[in-house]
């Protein structure tokens, strides 16, 4: 069975809309929900929904294999 995930944004849009202050931070610093792993530019990349309670910001982000937001 081929598992698929449908998103409302492309991977480039997810990357472009990630807030600057989140980049380079481990995703577990925020409330995070892991959605999927994809092959992005030849590397395994996770898609995570995060919510920052301090700024009431929620968004989709891409993470590397160590959980660091790209």
C-alpha positions in Angstrom: 0.0 0.0 0.0 1.3 3.4 -0.9 0.7 5.8 2.0 0.1 9.4 0.9 -0.2 12.7 2.7 -2.1 15.6 1.3 -1.0 19.1 2.4 -2.3 22.5 1.7 1.2 23.8 0.8 4.1 22.6 -1.3 7.4 21.8 0.4 8.9 25.1 -0.9 5.9 27.0 0.6 6.3 25.2 4.0 10.0 26.2 4.0 9.4 29.8 2.9 6.6 30.3 5.6 8.6 29.0 8.5 9.2 31.8 10.9 12.9 32.9 11.1 13.1 32.5 14.9 12.2 28.8 14.5 14.9 27.9 12.1 17.8 25.9 13.6 15.8 25.1 16.7 14.9 21.5 17.7 11.2 21.1 17.0 10.5 19.7 20.5 11.0 23.3 21.9 7.4 23.8 20.7 4.3 21.7 20.8 4.8 19.5 17.8 2.9 16.8 15.9 4.9 14.7 13.6 3.0 14.1 10.3 5.2 12.4 7.8 8.7 11.6 6.4 9.5 12.6 2.9 12.5 12.3 0.6 13.4 16.0 0.0 16.5 16.7 -2.1 17.7 13.1 -1.6 17.6 13.3 2.2 14.9 12.1 4.7 13.0 15.1 5.9 10.1 15.2 8.4 7.0 17.4 8.1 5.9 18.6 11.5 3.0 20.8 12.6 4.2 23.1 15.4 2.5 25.5 17.8 4.4 28.2 19.7 2.3 29.1 22.8 4.4 32.2 23.5 3.5 33.9 20.2 0.3 31.8 19.4 1.9 30.8 16.1 1.1 27.5 14.4 2.6 26.3 11.1 4.0 23.4 9.2 7.8 23.0 9.2 10.4 20.7 7.7 12.9 19.0 10.0 16.1 17.1 9.4 16.9 13.7 10.8 17.9 15.2 14.1 14.7 17.1 14.6 16.1 20.5 13.8 13.8 22.9 11.9 15.1 23.8 8.5 
